[in-house]
């Protein structure tokens, strides 16, 4: 266990965290975990919007980009389609890494999103279904992790 001593100062907004561990590797892992947590808080302070997690936002963005590509002519449509396909990697890897058929899950996600349910993502909590509404499960992620460029593209597409 890590001893924590809460300290609030009226004059400083800084805090110190003392880490103790048996090995340098353990201390380095703890340091990375704290750094990740601090960066998440920093990102949420800058942009506190959330989107459905588990690949739901990526599939919806890919679907909209595919529609946008269909409206374009020339070489631009190929670049837009490839970018949309690249966004499919997130839900496909989530599914594959948890023992599901990645291609089937991505197809199921597209089908759900085409029906208008943009909150559907990869369901890892139920063995009976591969997809589910992530907002009902409380699975969210910060919009900045999906990418500001992705969302600015999405706004331009609509």
Backbone as JSON, one array per atom type, in Angstrom:
{
  "sequence": "XXXXXXXXXXXXXXXXXXXXXXXXXXXXXXXXXXXXXXXXXXXXXXXXXXXXXXXXXXXXXXXXXXXXXXXXXXXXXXXXXXXXXXXXXXXXXXXXXXXXXXXXXXXXXXXXXXXXXXXXXXXXXXXXXXXXXXXXXXXXXXXXXXXXXXXXXXXXXX",
  "N": [[0.82, -1.2, 0.0], [0.35, 2.27, -0.64], [1.33, 4.97, 1.24], [-0.75, 7.7, 1.86], [-0.91, 11.1, 2.33], [-3.07, 13.54, 2.82], [-2.91, 16.92, 1.84], [-3.66, 20.23, 1.92], [-2.99, 23.32, 0.64], [-3.22, 26.8, 1.1], [-1.83, 28.55, -0.42], [-0.62, 27.33, -2.59], [-1.11, 25.5, -5.58], [-0.08, 23.09, -6.07], [0.8, 19.65, -5.6], [2.41, 16.94, -3.89], [3.35, 13.65, -4.52], [4.4, 10.8, -2.95], [6.1, 7.96, -3.8], [6.54, 4.55, -3.03], [8.21, 1.53, -3.44], [9.05, -1.96, -4.05], [10.72, -2.52, -6.19], [12.43, -0.86, -8.93], [11.02, -1.1, -11.31], [8.37, -1.44, -10.45], [7.91, 1.03, -9.24], [8.24, 2.69, -11.48], [6.02, 1.82, -13.0], [3.92, 2.65, -11.33], [4.37, 5.39, -11.42], [3.86, 5.92, -14.14], [1.14, 5.27, -14.19], [0.06, 7.24, -12.52], [0.79, 9.49, -13.98], [-0.73, 9.04, -16.3], [-3.31, 9.28, -15.21], [-3.28, 11.97, -14.36], [-2.99, 13.24, -16.83], [-5.42, 12.53, -18.03], [-7.23, 13.92, -16.41], [-6.36, 16.52, -16.97], [-6.99, 16.66, -19.71], [-9.77, 16.42, -19.56], [-10.42, 18.75, -18.24], [-9.85, 20.64, -20.15], [-11.62, 19.89, -22.21], [-14.67, 18.81, -21.58], [-16.52, 17.09, -22.7], [-18.27, 14.05, -23.4], [-18.4, 10.92, -25.13], [-20.17, 7.99, -26.33], [-18.58, 4.94, -25.44], [-16.42, 2.09, -26.23], [-15.99, 1.77, -28.97], [-18.21, 2.84, -30.22], [-18.4, 5.58, -30.94], [-16.38, 5.75, -32.86], [-17.29, 4.01, -34.89], [-19.66, 5.27, -35.64], [-18.69, 7.69, -36.62], [-17.12, 6.69, -38.72], [-19.16, 5.61, -40.31], [-20.6, 7.92, -41.04], [-18.59, 9.2, -42.46], [-18.25, 7.45, -44.61], [-20.69, 7.83, -45.91], [-20.35, 10.48, -46.61], [-18.18, 10.22, -48.34], [-19.37, 8.93, -50.45], [-20.73, 10.98, -51.65], [-18.78, 12.46, -52.83], [-16.59, 12.99, -55.62], [-13.95, 11.72, -57.68], [-10.48, 11.45, -56.61], [-10.6, 12.14, -53.95], [-12.68, 10.79, -52.66], [-11.69, 8.23, -52.25], [-9.63, 8.57, -50.4], [-11.12, 9.5, -48.23], [-12.73, 7.27, -47.71], [-10.78, 5.38, -46.96], [-9.85, 6.54, -44.63], [-12.13, 6.33, -43.08], [-12.29, 3.55, -42.91], [-10.02, 3.1, -41.4], [-10.84, 4.0, -38.92], [-12.41, 1.92, -38.08], [-10.76, 0.17, -36.84], [-10.56, 0.37, -34.04], [-13.04, -0.68, -32.75], [-12.9, -3.23, -33.92], [-10.48, -4.33, -32.96], [-11.01, -4.3, -30.2], [-13.04, -6.22, -30.11], [-11.76, -8.5, -31.23], [-9.57, -8.88, -29.48], [-10.93, -9.69, -27.25], [-11.84, -12.16, -27.84], [-13.95, -12.33, -29.62], [-15.53, -12.4, -32.87], [-14.15, -10.18, -34.89], [-14.83, -9.04, -37.43], [-17.53, -9.73, -37.69], [-18.62, -8.38, -35.48], [-18.08, -5.69, -36.16], [-19.68, -5.49, -38.44], [-22.19, -5.9, -37.25], [-22.27, -3.64, -35.62], [-22.31, -1.58, -37.56], [-24.81, -2.16, -38.7], [-26.55, -1.64, -36.54], [-26.03, 1.09, -36.17], [-26.86, 2.11, -38.61], [-29.56, 1.82, -38.3], [-30.04, 3.91, -36.68], [-29.18, 3.94, -34.06], [-26.82, 5.29, -32.53], [-25.36, 4.89, -30.27], [-24.46, 2.38, -29.82], [-22.02, 0.0, -29.05], [-19.11, -2.18, -28.75], [-19.91, -4.97, -26.9], [-18.67, -6.21, -24.05], [-19.48, -7.33, -21.75], [-21.49, -9.19, -21.78], [-22.07, -12.47, -22.71], [-23.92, -13.33, -24.53], [-24.59, -11.4, -26.41], [-22.97, -9.38, -28.89], [-22.93, -6.68, -29.2], [-24.07, -3.6, -27.69], [-25.96, -0.94, -26.11], [-23.96, 1.57, -25.12], [-24.31, 3.75, -23.43], [-26.25, 2.97, -21.64], [-24.85, 1.11, -20.23], [-23.03, 2.65, -19.01], [-20.61, 3.24, -20.22], [-18.37, 5.41, -21.25], [-16.29, 7.78, -23.0], [-13.83, 10.32, -23.12], [-14.3, 12.95, -25.41], [-12.03, 14.03, -26.53], [-10.24, 11.96, -26.81], [-11.14, 10.48, -28.92], [-10.59, 12.15, -30.92], [-9.88, 15.4, -31.89], [-9.73, 16.27, -34.53], [-11.26, 14.33, -35.77], [-13.83, 14.89, -34.77], [-14.16, 17.51, -35.63], [-14.21, 17.02, -38.32], [-16.52, 15.53, -38.41], [-18.45, 17.42, -37.72], [-18.3, 19.06, -39.95], [-19.23, 17.32, -41.86], [-21.96, 17.05, -41.45]],
  "CA": [[0.0, 0.0, 0.0], [1.04, 3.55, -0.72], [0.82, 5.9, 2.25], [-1.2, 8.98, 1.31], [-1.12, 12.14, 3.34], [-3.7, 14.68, 2.15], [-2.44, 18.2, 2.28], [-4.19, 21.33, 1.13], [-2.32, 24.57, 0.95], [-3.95, 27.97, 0.62], [-0.98, 29.38, -1.28], [-0.07, 26.6, -3.71], [-2.0, 24.54, -6.23], [0.73, 21.9, -6.35], [0.82, 18.57, -4.61], [3.51, 15.99, -4.03], [3.0, 12.26, -4.27], [5.59, 10.01, -2.64], [5.91, 6.56, -4.19], [7.47, 3.58, -2.47], [8.01, 0.22, -4.02], [10.14, -2.92, -3.86], [11.64, -2.48, -7.33], [12.31, 0.31, -9.8], [9.96, -1.35, -12.28], [7.09, -1.16, -9.8], [7.82, 2.49, -9.08], [8.01, 3.25, -12.81], [4.63, 1.53, -13.36], [3.06, 3.55, -10.55], [4.57, 6.74, -11.94], [3.13, 6.0, -15.41], [-0.29, 5.27, -13.88], [-0.27, 8.57, -12.01], [0.92, 10.4, -15.11], [-1.91, 8.83, -17.14], [-4.44, 9.88, -14.52], [-3.15, 13.43, -14.41], [-3.26, 13.66, -18.2], [-6.86, 12.41, -18.26], [-7.87, 15.06, -15.75], [-5.99, 17.7, -17.74], [-7.78, 16.64, -20.95], [-11.17, 16.66, -19.22], [-10.57, 20.16, -17.89], [-9.86, 21.38, -21.41], [-12.82, 19.54, -22.97], [-15.35, 17.87, -20.7], [-17.57, 16.36, -23.4], [-18.11, 12.6, -23.45], [-19.08, 10.19, -26.19], [-20.28, 6.57, -25.99], [-17.32, 4.23, -25.6], [-16.37, 0.74, -26.82], [-15.99, 1.83, -30.43], [-19.46, 3.39, -30.76], [-18.12, 6.87, -31.59], [-15.56, 5.52, -34.05], [-18.12, 3.42, -35.95], [-20.59, 6.3, -36.13], [-17.9, 8.6, -37.44], [-16.78, 5.96, -39.96], [-20.39, 5.5, -41.11], [-20.87, 9.22, -41.62], [-17.56, 9.5, -43.45], [-18.57, 6.64, -45.79], [-21.77, 8.54, -46.61], [-19.75, 11.68, -47.19], [-17.34, 9.78, -49.45], [-20.25, 8.6, -51.57], [-21.16, 12.23, -52.28], [-17.62, 13.07, -53.48], [-16.08, 12.35, -56.83], [-12.51, 11.83, -57.83], [-9.6, 10.76, -55.69], [-10.91, 12.47, -52.55], [-13.55, 9.78, -52.07], [-10.88, 7.07, -51.83], [-8.95, 8.95, -49.17], [-12.13, 9.57, -47.17], [-13.12, 5.88, -47.39], [-9.67, 4.74, -46.23], [-9.84, 7.1, -43.28], [-13.27, 5.71, -42.4], [-11.9, 2.17, -42.62], [-9.03, 3.13, -40.31], [-11.57, 4.18, -37.66], [-12.98, 0.63, -37.7], [-9.75, -0.62, -36.13], [-10.81, 0.39, -32.6], [-13.99, -1.72, -32.34], [-12.45, -4.55, -34.38], [-9.47, -4.82, -32.02], [-11.7, -4.59, -28.94], [-13.73, -7.5, -30.26], [-10.78, -9.57, -31.47], [-8.78, -9.11, -28.27], [-11.75, -10.34, -26.23], [-12.28, -13.48, -28.3], [-15.1, -12.25, -30.51], [-15.23, -12.27, -34.3], [-14.06, -8.75, -35.14], [-15.56, -8.66, -38.63], [-18.96, -9.84, -37.39], [-18.97, -7.31, -34.56], [-18.1, -4.43, -36.9], [-20.89, -5.54, -39.27], [-23.33, -5.7, -36.34], [-22.25, -2.23, -35.21], [-22.79, -0.8, -38.69], [-26.25, -2.4, -38.83], [-27.22, -0.91, -35.46], [-25.89, 2.52, -36.41], [-27.71, 2.44, -39.75], [-30.93, 1.92, -37.77], [-30.14, 5.15, -35.94], [-28.72, 3.81, -32.68], [-25.4, 5.66, -32.58], [-24.74, 4.64, -28.96], [-24.13, 0.96, -29.73], [-20.59, -0.31, -29.14], [-18.74, -3.57, -28.51], [-20.35, -5.39, -25.57], [-17.76, -7.21, -23.48], [-20.0, -7.76, -20.46], [-22.51, -10.22, -21.95], [-21.63, -13.47, -23.68], [-24.99, -13.62, -25.48], [-24.62, -10.39, -27.46], [-21.68, -8.77, -29.21], [-23.08, -5.23, -29.2], [-25.06, -3.09, -26.76], [-25.98, 0.5, -25.9], [-22.91, 1.87, -24.14], [-24.76, 4.73, -22.44], [-26.97, 2.23, -20.6], [-23.84, 0.41, -19.43], [-22.15, 3.64, -18.38], [-19.31, 3.22, -20.89], [-18.13, 6.67, -21.96], [-14.91, 8.21, -23.1], [-13.7, 11.74, -23.41], [-14.3, 13.19, -26.85], [-10.69, 14.38, -27.01], [-9.5, 10.75, -27.15], [-11.54, 10.05, -30.25], [-9.78, 13.03, -31.75], [-10.5, 16.67, -32.26], [-9.87, 16.32, -35.98], [-12.39, 13.47, -36.12], [-15.08, 15.56, -34.49], [-14.31, 18.67, -36.51], [-14.64, 16.45, -39.59], [-17.91, 15.12, -38.26], [-19.28, 18.62, -37.77], [-18.31, 19.53, -41.33], [-19.98, 16.38, -42.69], [-23.41, 17.13, -41.24]],
  "C": [[0.86, 1.26, 0.0], [0.47, 4.47, 0.36], [0.45, 7.22, 1.6], [-1.46, 9.93, 2.45], [-1.76, 13.33, 2.63], [-3.19, 16.0, 2.73], [-3.0, 19.26, 1.35], [-3.52, 22.61, 1.59], [-3.13, 25.72, 0.36], [-3.14, 28.76, -0.41], [-0.48, 28.65, -2.52], [-1.11, 25.62, -4.28], [-1.28, 23.25, -6.57], [0.63, 20.89, -5.22], [2.0, 17.66, -4.9], [2.99, 14.61, -3.69], [4.29, 11.48, -4.07], [5.27, 8.56, -2.96], [6.97, 5.7, -3.54], [7.17, 2.24, -3.1], [9.23, -0.65, -3.86], [11.16, -2.84, -4.98], [11.43, -1.19, -8.11], [11.21, 0.13, -10.83], [8.59, -1.04, -11.69], [6.88, 0.34, -9.64], [7.56, 3.15, -10.43], [6.58, 3.01, -13.28], [3.67, 2.45, -12.61], [3.17, 4.98, -11.07], [3.81, 6.93, -13.26], [1.62, 6.04, -15.16], [-0.74, 6.63, -13.37], [-0.22, 9.59, -13.14], [-0.29, 10.27, -16.04], [-3.14, 9.47, -16.51], [-4.44, 11.39, -14.57], [-3.47, 13.94, -15.81], [-4.74, 13.54, -18.56], [-7.59, 13.58, -17.64], [-7.58, 16.34, -16.52], [-6.82, 17.79, -19.02], [-9.24, 16.95, -20.66], [-11.42, 18.11, -18.8], [-10.63, 21.0, -19.15], [-11.14, 21.13, -22.2], [-13.57, 18.46, -22.21], [-16.52, 17.14, -21.38], [-17.23, 14.87, -23.45], [-18.88, 12.05, -24.63], [-19.22, 8.73, -25.75], [-18.97, 5.85, -26.3], [-17.45, 2.92, -26.34], [-16.53, 0.76, -28.32], [-17.24, 2.42, -31.03], [-19.2, 4.7, -31.51], [-17.33, 6.67, -32.87], [-16.39, 4.95, -35.21], [-19.09, 4.45, -36.5], [-19.87, 7.3, -37.02], [-17.52, 7.95, -38.76], [-17.99, 5.87, -40.87], [-20.7, 6.83, -41.79], [-19.84, 9.6, -42.68], [-17.77, 8.68, -44.73], [-19.68, 7.32, -46.6], [-21.23, 9.79, -47.3], [-18.89, 11.33, -48.4], [-18.19, 9.47, -50.67], [-20.71, 9.84, -52.32], [-20.02, 12.91, -53.03], [-17.27, 12.31, -54.74], [-14.57, 12.51, -56.85], [-11.75, 11.09, -56.75], [-9.92, 11.03, -54.22], [-11.75, 11.38, -51.89], [-12.77, 8.57, -51.58], [-10.15, 7.36, -50.53], [-9.93, 8.99, -48.0], [-12.54, 8.17, -46.75], [-12.02, 5.17, -46.59], [-9.58, 5.27, -44.8], [-10.98, 6.49, -42.46], [-12.94, 4.26, -42.03], [-10.89, 2.11, -41.48], [-9.72, 3.3, -38.96], [-12.2, 2.87, -37.18], [-12.01, -0.21, -36.87], [-10.07, -0.71, -34.63], [-11.82, -0.68, -32.19], [-13.56, -3.12, -32.77], [-11.42, -5.14, -33.42], [-10.07, -5.12, -30.65], [-12.35, -5.96, -29.0], [-12.75, -8.65, -30.38], [-10.0, -9.9, -30.21], [-9.59, -9.75, -27.15], [-12.36, -11.64, -26.72], [-13.49, -13.48, -29.19], [-14.63, -12.17, -31.96], [-15.29, -10.79, -34.65], [-14.87, -8.29, -36.34], [-17.07, -8.7, -38.4], [-19.41, -8.71, -36.48], [-19.05, -5.98, -35.28], [-19.34, -4.38, -37.81], [-22.14, -5.3, -38.43], [-23.42, -4.24, -35.88], [-22.77, -1.33, -36.33], [-24.3, -0.95, -38.85], [-27.02, -1.62, -37.77], [-27.17, 0.59, -35.71], [-26.71, 2.97, -37.61], [-29.16, 2.57, -39.33], [-31.12, 3.18, -36.93], [-29.68, 5.08, -34.49], [-27.21, 4.03, -32.62], [-24.67, 5.39, -31.28], [-24.28, 3.19, -28.8], [-22.63, 0.76, -29.96], [-20.37, -1.78, -28.86], [-19.09, -3.93, -27.07], [-19.44, -6.51, -25.07], [-18.3, -7.78, -22.17], [-20.99, -8.92, -20.57], [-22.05, -11.19, -23.03], [-22.67, -13.75, -24.75], [-25.02, -12.63, -26.64], [-23.21, -9.83, -27.67], [-21.73, -7.25, -29.13], [-24.17, -4.83, -28.2], [-24.94, -1.57, -26.68], [-24.99, 0.83, -24.78], [-23.35, 2.89, -23.1], [-25.53, 4.04, -21.32], [-26.01, 1.47, -19.69], [-22.9, 1.37, -18.72], [-20.75, 3.65, -18.97], [-19.16, 4.48, -21.75], [-16.63, 6.89, -22.09], [-14.9, 9.69, -23.45], [-13.63, 11.94, -24.92], [-12.92, 13.52, -27.38], [-9.88, 13.14, -27.37], [-9.94, 10.16, -28.47], [-10.82, 10.92, -31.26], [-10.51, 14.3, -32.12], [-10.69, 16.76, -33.76], [-11.05, 15.47, -36.43], [-13.69, 14.22, -35.93], [-15.24, 16.82, -35.32], [-14.7, 18.19, -37.9], [-16.11, 16.08, -39.52], [-18.83, 16.32, -38.34], [-19.37, 19.11, -39.21], [-19.15, 18.62, -42.22], [-21.48, 16.6, -42.58], [-24.05, 18.31, -41.88]]
}
